[in-house]
Amino acid sequence: MARPVWTQTIRFRLAATYSLVLFALAALVLVAVYTVVKESVDAAPLNPITVQKVKEVGGELVLRDGEQFQAADLASVQQAVNHKALELLRDVSVVALGGLLVVSFGVGWWLAGRVLRPVQRVTATAREIGATDLSRRIALDGPHDELRDLADTVDDMLARLDRAFAAQRQMIDDASHELRNPLAIIQINLDAVLARDDVDAEERRRAATVTARATQRMGSLIEDLLAAARRAAPAFTDADVDIAHVADEAADAFALLADSDGLRVERRLTPGLEVIGDAEALRRAVDNLLSNAVRVSPPGEGIVLAGGRLGGWAWLAVRDRGPGIAPEHQERVFDRFWRGPDATRGRDRGTGLGLAIVRQVLESHGGTVAIHSAPGAGATFVLWLPLRDGTPERSPRPPALDPLVAPVPG
């Protein structure tokens, strides 16, 4: 047979625990008092003797028929009185303990209800909160006790979840918007080529080129989305990584592309820049910086890829000779899908995710990414990472200087 629902609540358990604890303490006290009193007094049941009356007949004592009575000495009477008092004390204690059990359970039920009232408020608010509306807050008032701390912690968690869901929705909306344009281009070109019979080879080649470019753009966007999601997952095992070697490999991969655009990559890498991290994620960050530099740099210019160490920090810098970034836009360039007013000047608009992934990768490694730029003067992106050797003199924050403008010892 199932127990009633109310007997399975925390309130019932608290009330029962309070009642039983109080009952046990009171029982111990009464038992102790009864034991002390019993040992302190001489108590025994009354054991009277029968006394028969006599009369003198002819000089002899003769028992009187039917005339007798009970008698006891004074000590026996006192013992009997003590015995009765102990029995009365025992009976009254049992009744008092029974009443105390009932009353204490009622008081415990009332107290538990008052104590758990904030928890009921938290529960009610949580039930009203849906996955699509996390704007509700508990906002518990009253003293700063453990329950107030619990409510404030839940409010903070809801605020973080609200921001995370908002960022996720924004990312989905932006990704949908970015994918819609190349899909529309592909659809228009395919319809234009397949729906007409008079399309010549040149038009087919043009349509194929446009479709291939749109497909490549979609592929780049999907790769960036996967990279962002993959780095956010907790499935990575960090290891010792020489970021100078990682940067050198990335430069090799972009050398051919840079040459085809009339660019040159100048390397100034200090070997042995070992950090603890994920090599693939760091390689992706350097790839994104080099990709941006190749895209915005005019033909004939040079791209600088340099690395060194300073104050317990390893740094990698990528400098381009592009249009530069205005000061008011330098923080926003790391936002997902953000593009500045000059975003369409390059040979490829990019996906708008590259620099966001760079910042995500660096922050997950305990580092930061800095930008030094001015309109018309190009831009320098500097990756700062804590060195593996844990240099004691490492500053809590990386230097704010541009190592390519103010050279530092390697």
C-alpha positions, 0 to 999 in steps of 0.5 A: 500500500502506497504511503500518502503523498504528504508523508513523502515530503521534506516538510513531513520528514523535518516535522517528524525528525524534530518531534522524535528528537524532542521526544527522545531528549524529554524521555532521557530527561524524565528517565534520568529524573525518575532514576535519581529520585528512585535511588534517593528515596526508600520506596517499597509497597506497603506490607501491613501486619494483621493485629487481632484484638484480645480480651481478658477472661478469668485472668487469661487473654482470649482472641476476640472473634472478628475483631482484627485490623491491619497495622504497620510501623511508621517506616513502612508507611513512609516507604509506601508513600514514596512508592506511590509517588514514584508510580504517579511520577512514572504514569504522569511522565508517560502521559506527558511524553505522549502529549509532547510527541503530538504537540511537538509534531504539530509545532515541527510541521508549522516551523518546517512550513515556514522554513521551506516557504522560500523553497516553495517559492523557488519551486513555483518560479522554476515551474513557471520558467520555460526554455524560451522565456528565462526572464523570470527571477525569484528575487527572494527578499529577507535575511541573507541566510542559506535559502537567500543564497540559494535563491540568489544562486538560482537567479544568477544561473538563470541569468547565465542561461538567459544570456547563453540561450540568447547568444545561441538564438542569435548565432542560429539566426545569423548562421541562417542568414549567412547560409541563405545568401549562397543558397539563393545564389546557387538556386538562381544560377542552377535555375538559369542554366537548367531552365533554358535550352539556349545556354552556351558553354561560356554561360555554363562555366560562369554559372559553375564558377559562381556556384562553386564560389557560393559552395565554398563560402558555405563550406567555410561557414560550416567549418567555422561553426563546427570549429566553434562548437568543437572547441566548446565541447569538453572532449579535448585533451591538452598537451605541450604545444610549440606554437612557433611550430604551429604558426610555421605550419600554418604559414606553409599552408598559406604560402601558395595562396599568398603567392597567387595573390602577389603577397609574401609572408615574412616569418619572425618566429622564435622557436621553443614557445611551448604552451599547454593547449590543443594544437588543432584549435591553436592552428585554427586560430592562426589559420583564421588570422592568416586568412584574414590578412591574405583577404584584406592585404592589397597585392604586392604587400607583405604579411608579417608572422612573428612570435616571441616571449615576454614576461612569462607570456608567449606571443604570436603576431600577424600584421597585414597592410589592409584598410585597418580598423577604426577604434570604435570597431576594434572590440566588435570585430570579435563578435560572431558574424559582425562585419565592418563597413569595409567588409566587402572590399576584400576578395572574399567577405569571409564568414564573420566567424574567424575572429570570434573563433580566435578569441574563443580559442585563446580564452579557453587556453587562459590567454587573450587576443589583442588588436592594434590598428588604425584606419589606413595603417593595416592591423596587427593581431597579437595572441598572448598565451601563458608559457608552459614553464610557469615563469614565476615573474609572469604578470597576471595579464599580458602586456598591452604593447604591440610587439611588432612596433615596440620590439621585445627581447625574445 
